[in-house]
């Protein structure tokens, strides 16, 4: 079997890449479109236009988002709640859909995956922000650590000094050394983390901003990790996987993709910060017209942006790709809603009466 992993910048090449994010990118764009479709049918038209097939498809998309991404359940449930609040009709069906997704995902996560021999993702993957804050605190204010706090930190990070591992735009070197601790250690660490933050909150803010500003600054081009994973990983000796083209050709294609990332003007289109700024602008436009219902749909993009902020890499193209794929449709839909002033007036009347 021959596999060619092309650079991710070109959408055509990215769609053909053998990488887990390819499937999620297409799924996320479809999920955004279906959320908009249900909003239109349940806010502007009669509820009868949203049939059983619509709700089944939406429920399936919600489940797939949860199944493919470990934090998926933290995305879909808030969106379902906000959609229930925003809809004029179909709230009960949305609530039933959300409940069904929770039940099916629980069975999938607690029964199906263990039966298949698939373990849970490490809990440390969800703690990039606090671990990064702790590492920067130890680097800048190591002299202000109390003995009982140091004892707790030594249990969580027993192998290395995370102050020495700290990198401003990459949290992997820190969180990868976190020990697989239990409930008692988690509570002790939260207590220590909170106490340290109260003493020096500035260092926590700096640690978070340095690891996330690339998702809001269009001119940031991250270099802490390779944006194009144009390689074949080892450990697949039982499979005949090899490159189709020689190294010189692959390097030339990679250089071509890198050119677009640094070419003046065009480069901002491939930087995640551009998508982040667009989402913020759309949000402010909706607030300006008091289109609070429409924010339920925009929350799909906002939650993905929050996941990017909590990710271990600052301004990573691969993490922002799903949002960038859905952005053109989001812009068109929000602009269409923005031009419909009648929706805003109707919502204000609902509040008054």
Buried (B, 14 or more C-beta within 10 A) or exposed (E): EEBBBBBBBBEEBBEBBEBEBBEBBBBBBBBBBBBBBBBBBBBBEEBEBBEEEBBEBBBBBBBBBBBBBBBBBBBBBBBBBBBBEBBBBBBEBBBEBBEBBBEBBEEEBEEEBEEEEEEEEEEBBBBBBBBBBBBBBBBBBEEEBEEEBEEBBEBBBEEEBBBEBBBBBBBBBBBBBBEEBEEEBEEBBEEBBEEBBEEBEEBBEBBBEBBBBBBBBBEBBBEBBBBBBBEEEEEEEEEEEEBEEEEEEBEEBBEEBBEBBEEEEEBBBBBBBBBBBBBEEBBEBBEEBBBBBBBBBBBBBBBBBBBBBBBBBBBBBBBBBBBBBBBEBBBEBBEEBBEBEEBBEBBEEEEEE
